[in-house]
Amino acid sequence: MGIKTIDWKENSIKIIDQTLLPGKLEYLSIRDLKTLWSAIRQLKVRGAPVLGAAAGLGVYLGIKDSGAADFRYFFQELEQVIRYLGSARPTARNLFWGLERMKNAARENKSRTIKALKKILFTEALKIIEEDRFACRKIGFYGAKLLKNGDNVLTVCNAGILATIDYGTALGVVYRAKHDGKKIKVFACETRPLLQGARLTTWELKRNGVDVTLLCDNMAAVLMNQGKIDKVITGADRIVCNGDAANKIGSYSLAILCKHHKIPFYIAAPFSTFDLNLKTGKEIIIEERRSSEVTDLFFKKPVAPKGIKVFNPAFDVTPHEFINAIITERGVIRPPFQKNIAILGAKI
């Protein structure tokens, strides 16, 4: 799609610094774990699927120079790297999925030499990247069938190219519909407090020739009441057994509004986002972030009294009864979610 959110170049992880968008498109070369941890925590690299890729490349970055002589010590180093990267953000399932996958790849090849293990882990990290590219394209393929020519689609946060490898989940559906010749208009919620919708979603949609209109988060109900929204599509950071889904704060509110206005509410996510160890959304750990994200206008200018108490959860959980369907790379899952997720998720 013209840009790469994350890649491995010149012995380092190359990412787009998303905190600089839309003002500047700048790439960072990350050569150590501390810098990668900070980039994840500060949202320089963000989006559930791309965090899976960051996990894979991050594990390799952390062990590529290991001097361990045998598997035991090598695996201890690997586990230390995994624990450290996993502490960056608690809610996004893909981060932990990627870390677990790298750990399993090492364990399954423990009889190999350390040199061979490093190559195996690097190959595994690249597989994660390519599999996400494929998954997003399939999500787009299945999801585009749910959109009609002339549909107005509302979305929140950024579940596009910048959140994945090259196509997007929620926005991948839009891109595929456009590719199929359908005229789709997107309404993008600004997504307070860090404005991922305003800064990132509008930037990439405009760049890719999609008709997009920006609105404040609290304007969605008015548009729905005026009959100007046909579907709502969001991404997800973690989906559990019964279909409850965690996504950027504000998604739950949109789902309730959709229920009232009889508008389909869809979630688009790869199976790497599913956590089938959790039964309901009540078990999802919700990340709470620092107060300055709310009190200061993008960390620069105060917009609230100094010392004011702040509630700043990064995500909310949409109960499955508010979700019409979940679009995955294996097909569209409809209620009853517990049964149908189990069927399609059997390969996890």
C-alpha positions in Angstrom: 0.0 0.0 0.0 3.0 2.3 -0.4 4.3 2.3 3.2 5.7 -0.2 5.6 4.8 0.2 9.3 7.5 -2.2 10.5 10.4 -4.0 8.8 13.9 -5.4 9.5 16.6 -3.4 7.8 20.3 -3.0 8.4 20.3 -5.2 11.4 17.6 -3.2 13.2 13.9 -2.9 13.5 12.6 -0.1 11.2 9.3 1.5 12.2 7.3 4.6 11.4 7.2 6.9 14.4 3.4 7.3 14.6 3.6 10.0 17.2 4.9 12.4 14.5 2.0 11.8 12.1 0.4 13.5 10.2 3.0 16.3 10.3 6.0 14.1 9.4 6.5 10.7 8.0 9.7 9.6 9.7 11.3 6.1 10.2 13.2 5.0 13.3 15.9 2.4 13.4 15.7 0.5 16.7 18.8 -1.4 17.7 18.1 -2.3 21.4 15.3 -3.6 23.5 15.0 -0.6 25.7 14.3 1.6 22.7 11.8 -0.9 21.4 10.0 -1.2 24.8 9.7 2.6 24.9 8.5 2.8 21.3 5.7 0.3 22.1 4.8 2.1 25.4 4.8 5.5 23.8 2.7 4.3 20.8 5.4 5.1 18.3 4.5 1.6 17.0 0.9 0.6 17.8 -2.0 -1.5 16.6 -2.6 -5.1 17.7 -1.4 -7.0 14.6 1.8 -4.9 14.2 2.6 -5.5 17.8 2.7 -9.2 17.0 5.4 -8.4 14.4 7.2 -6.2 16.9 7.2 -9.0 19.4 8.8 -11.4 16.8 11.4 -9.0 15.7 12.0 -7.8 19.2 12.8 -11.3 20.5 15.3 -11.8 17.7 16.8 -8.4 18.4 17.2 -9.3 22.1 18.9 -12.7 21.5 20.8 -12.2 18.2 24.0 -11.3 20.0 23.6 -13.9 22.8 26.9 -15.6 23.8 25.1 -18.6 25.4 26.9 -21.9 24.9 23.9 -24.2 25.3 20.2 -24.2 25.1 19.6 -23.8 28.8 21.3 -20.5 29.1 20.0 -19.3 25.7 16.4 -20.1 26.7 16.9 -18.2 30.0 18.0 -15.1 28.1 15.1 -15.6 25.7 12.5 -15.8 28.6 14.0 -12.6 30.1 13.6 -10.8 26.8 10.0 -12.0 26.5 9.1 -10.9 30.0 10.5 -7.5 29.4 8.7 -6.9 26.1 5.5 -8.2 27.5 5.5 -5.6 30.2 5.2 -2.8 27.7 1.4 -3.0 27.2 -1.0 -5.5 28.9 -4.1 -5.5 26.7 -3.0 -6.2 23.1 -3.3 -10.0 22.7 -1.1 -10.0 19.5 2.0 -8.8 21.5 1.8 -11.8 23.8 0.8 -14.1 20.9 4.0 -13.1 19.1 6.1 -13.6 22.2 4.6 -17.0 22.9 5.1 -18.0 19.3 8.8 -17.1 19.4 9.2 -19.0 22.7 7.6 -22.1 21.3 9.8 -21.9 18.1 12.9 -22.0 20.4 11.6 -24.8 22.6 10.6 -27.0 19.6 14.2 -26.7 18.2 16.2 -27.0 21.4 18.3 -29.8 19.9 19.7 -27.3 17.4 22.9 -25.3 17.7 22.6 -21.8 19.1 23.6 -20.4 15.7 20.9 -22.4 14.0 18.3 -21.3 16.7 19.0 -17.7 16.0 18.3 -18.2 12.3 15.1 -20.2 13.1 13.9 -17.4 15.3 14.6 -14.7 12.7 12.7 -16.8 10.1 9.8 -17.2 12.5 9.6 -13.4 13.0 9.5 -12.9 9.3 6.8 -15.5 9.0 4.7 -13.5 11.5 5.0 -10.5 9.3 4.0 -12.3 6.1 1.2 -14.2 7.8 -0.3 -10.9 9.0 -0.1 -9.5 5.4 -2.0 -12.5 4.2 -4.5 -12.4 7.1 -5.3 -8.7 6.5 -5.9 -9.3 2.8 -8.3 -12.1 3.6 -10.1 -10.0 6.2 -10.5 -7.4 3.5 -11.8 -10.0 1.1 -14.5 -11.3 3.5 -15.4 -8.0 5.0 -15.9 -6.2 1.7 -18.8 -8.5 0.9 -20.6 -6.9 3.8 -20.4 -3.5 2.3 -22.7 -2.1 -0.4 -21.8 0.4 -3.1 -22.5 3.9 -1.5 -22.2 2.8 2.1 -21.1 5.2 4.8 -18.8 3.5 7.2 -17.9 4.8 10.6 -14.7 3.7 12.4 -12.7 4.6 15.6 -9.0 4.7 16.3 -6.8 3.3 13.6 -7.1 -0.2 12.3 -5.5 0.3 9.0 -2.1 0.1 7.4 -0.4 1.7 10.3 -1.8 -0.9 12.7 -0.8 -3.9 10.6 1.8 -4.9 8.0 0.4 -3.3 4.9 -3.4 -3.4 4.6 -5.3 -3.1 7.8 -8.2 -4.9 9.5 -11.2 -2.6 9.7 -9.7 -0.3 7.1 -8.6 -3.3 5.0 -12.3 -4.0 4.5 -12.7 -0.5 3.1 -9.6 -0.7 0.9 -10.8 -4.0 -0.6 -14.3 -2.6 -1.2 -12.7 0.3 -3.0 -10.6 -2.1 -5.0 -13.8 -4.0 -6.0 -15.2 -0.8 -7.4 -17.5 0.2 -4.5 -17.8 3.8 -3.6 -17.4 3.9 0.2 -17.3 7.0 2.4 -15.6 6.8 5.8 -16.4 8.8 8.9 -13.4 8.7 11.3 -13.9 9.4 15.0 -11.0 11.6 16.3 -10.4 9.1 19.1 -9.5 11.0 22.2 -7.2 11.4 24.0 -4.4 10.6 21.6 -6.3 11.3 18.4 -5.3 8.2 16.4 -8.4 8.6 14.2 -7.7 12.3 13.5 -3.9 11.9 13.1 -3.5 8.4 11.6 -6.8 7.1 10.0 -7.6 10.3 8.1 -3.9 10.5 7.0 -3.8 7.1 5.5 -7.3 7.1 4.0 -6.6 10.4 2.3 -3.3 9.2 1.1 -5.0 6.2 -0.5 -7.8 8.1 -2.2 -10.7 7.2 0.2 -13.4 9.7 0.9 -13.0 10.5 4.6 -14.7 12.9 7.0 -13.3 13.6 10.5 -15.7 14.0 13.4 -15.3 14.4 17.2 -16.1 11.3 19.2 -19.3 12.7 20.6 -20.8 13.5 17.2 -21.4 9.9 16.1 -24.9 9.7 17.6 -26.0 12.7 15.6 -24.8 11.2 12.3 -26.6 7.9 13.2 -29.8 9.7 14.1 -29.7 11.5 10.7 -29.4 8.2 8.9 -25.9 9.0 7.6 -24.1 5.9 8.9 -24.7 2.4 7.3 -22.2 0.3 9.2 -19.6 0.7 11.9 -16.3 -1.3 11.7 -13.6 -1.3 14.3 -10.5 -3.4 15.0 -9.8 -5.2 18.2 -7.0 -5.7 20.7 -8.3 -8.9 22.3 -11.3 -11.1 21.6 -12.3 -13.9 24.1 -14.2 -17.1 23.8 -17.7 -15.7 24.0 -17.0 -12.9 21.5 -16.5 -10.0 23.9 -13.9 -7.7 22.4 -11.5 -5.1 23.8 -10.8 -2.2 21.5 -9.8 1.4 21.8 -11.9 3.3 24.4 -15.1 4.6 22.8 -15.8 1.4 20.8 -18.3 0.2 23.4 -20.2 3.5 23.2 -20.4 3.1 19.4 -21.8 -0.4 19.8 -24.5 0.7 22.1 -25.4 3.5 19.7 -25.5 1.0 16.8 -27.9 -1.2 18.8 -30.3 1.7 19.4 -30.2 2.9 15.7 -30.2 -0.7 14.3 -26.9 -0.2 12.5 -24.6 -3.3 12.1 -21.5 -3.2 14.3 -18.7 -5.2 13.0 -15.2 -6.1 14.4 -12.4 -7.0 12.0 -9.4 -8.9 13.5 -7.1 -11.8 12.7 -7.2 -14.9 14.8 -3.9 -13.9 16.5 -6.1 -11.3 18.4 -8.3 -14.1 19.9 -7.5 -15.2 23.5 -9.3 -18.5 23.9 -7.9 -18.8 27.4 -10.4 -16.2 28.6 -14.1 -16.9 28.8 -15.5 -13.4 29.0 -14.4 -9.8 28.6 -14.5 -9.3 32.3 -11.2 -11.2 32.5 -9.4 -8.8 30.1 -6.8 -6.6 31.8 -7.4 -3.0 30.7 -4.4 -0.8 30.4 -4.6 2.6 32.2 -2.3 5.2 30.9 -0.8 8.4 32.4 -2.9 11.4 33.1 -0.9 13.8 30.9 -2.5 12.2 27.9 -5.8 13.7 29.0 -4.7 16.9 30.7 -2.3 18.1 28.1 -3.1 18.6 24.4 -0.9 15.9 22.9 1.7 16.5 25.7 2.3 20.1 24.8 -0.3 22.5 26.1 -2.4 22.1 29.3 -6.1 21.9 28.8 -7.1 21.0 32.4 -6.2 22.4 35.9 -2.8 21.2 37.3 -3.2 18.3 39.6 -6.7 17.3 38.5 -7.6 13.6 39.0 -7.8 11.7 35.7 -9.4 8.4 34.6 -7.6 7.2 31.4 -8.3 3.6 30.3 -6.9 2.9 26.9 -9.5 0.3 26.0 -13.1 -0.7 26.7 -14.8 -4.1 26.2 -17.8 -4.5 23.9 -20.1 -7.3 25.1 -20.7 -9.9 22.3 -24.5 -9.2 22.3 -23.7 -5.7 20.7 -21.6 -7.2 17.9 -23.2 -8.3 14.7 -20.2 -10.2 13.3 -16.5 -10.6 13.6 -14.5 -10.5 10.3 -11.5 -12.8 10.3 -9.1 -14.2 7.8 -11.0 -17.5 8.1 -14.4 -16.0 7.4 -17.1 -14.0 9.0 -18.2 -15.2 12.5 -21.7 -14.6 13.5 -23.7 -15.4 16.7 -23.7 -17.7 18.5 -20.1 -16.6 18.9 -18.9 -19.1 21.5 -19.8 -22.0 19.2 -18.6 -20.4 16.0 -15.4 -19.0 17.3 -14.5 -22.5 18.6 -15.2 -24.0 15.2 -13.0 -21.5 13.2 -10.5 -21.2 16.0 -9.8 -24.9 16.3 -6.4 -24.4 14.6 -5.1 -21.9 17.1 
